Amino acid sequence: MVKVQYLPKFILKEYESLISAFDHCGFKMRPSSHIDEEENEVVYFRHDVDFSIDLSLPIAELEAKLGVSSVYYILLTGPYNALSKSSICSIKKLIDLGHKIGLHYDLSCYPGDLCEARNRLSVEVGLLELISDSKVASIVMHEPFRGGGDIFLEGSGYSNPSYNQYNDPSLCYVSDSCRAWRDDTLLRFLSGLERRNRLLLNTHPELWLAKRSMHRLSYLNDLLGPKILKPKKDYFLRDVKNIWSTHEAAVNGYGDVDEL
């Protein structure tokens, strides 16, 4: 058993070391869509994509290099546009790397009626399958910490790792939400001190982009925020400005022509 001294810092090289530790400890590594299978000594990989599909690619590429397949859960109602050309290209890149696509549903955007909510879920799954050209077999809820029940925890017809998280006594659950480990479960699991032999690892791939250790609020303000805003800024300052500057109507003087 590999002795692990500390919880991983949120940088890619330590994520790589974490995967290597799982491998050296003899754990099988599976995407979270396989969580209903009866396996022991296994780690299930789940990624909630909350901020940017494009920024999920560095971890996806690293995992592919190490032979790991994960499920990337995509929000259709989040701060990024999953239907944009860039996002669709990134989704297909994830699939080309050997990963799977799941739906990250946000119940705050769903109707209160259960029948209507189920119809909404079917529409979102169908749309995600359409843009990804792949089958969606797994779903998970976005921001469960806000309270309220998860109406799709079971009975939806899709695999939901959260059901196993709450109902499988052999399963450990570890999450990096807000770029912080909630406790030392991961360390205990790797060190052989945890009696449970299955692990659901939920990581947010956009949180691991730093090249050095950073305070999580510094990471949010100085690294993640600018990276997320850059595509929108570039679009307006480059593409939109160029169109406005060269549009025939503006060039011919039929638009507002006040001096800058």
Buried (B, 14 or more C-beta within 10 A) or exposed (E): EEEBEEBBBBBBEBBBEBBEBBBEBEBBBBBBBBBEEEEEEBBBBBBBBBBBBBBBBBBBBBBBEBEBBBBBBBBBEBEBBBEBEBBBEBBBBBBEBBBBBBBBBBBEEBEEEEEEBBEBBEEBBEBBBEBBEBEBBBBBBBBBEEEEEBBBBEEBEBBBBBBBBEEBEEBBBBBBBEBEBEEBBBBBBBBEEBEBBBBBBBBBBBBBBBEEEBEBEEBBEEBBEEBBEEBEEEEEEEEEEEEEEEEEEBEEEEEEEEEE
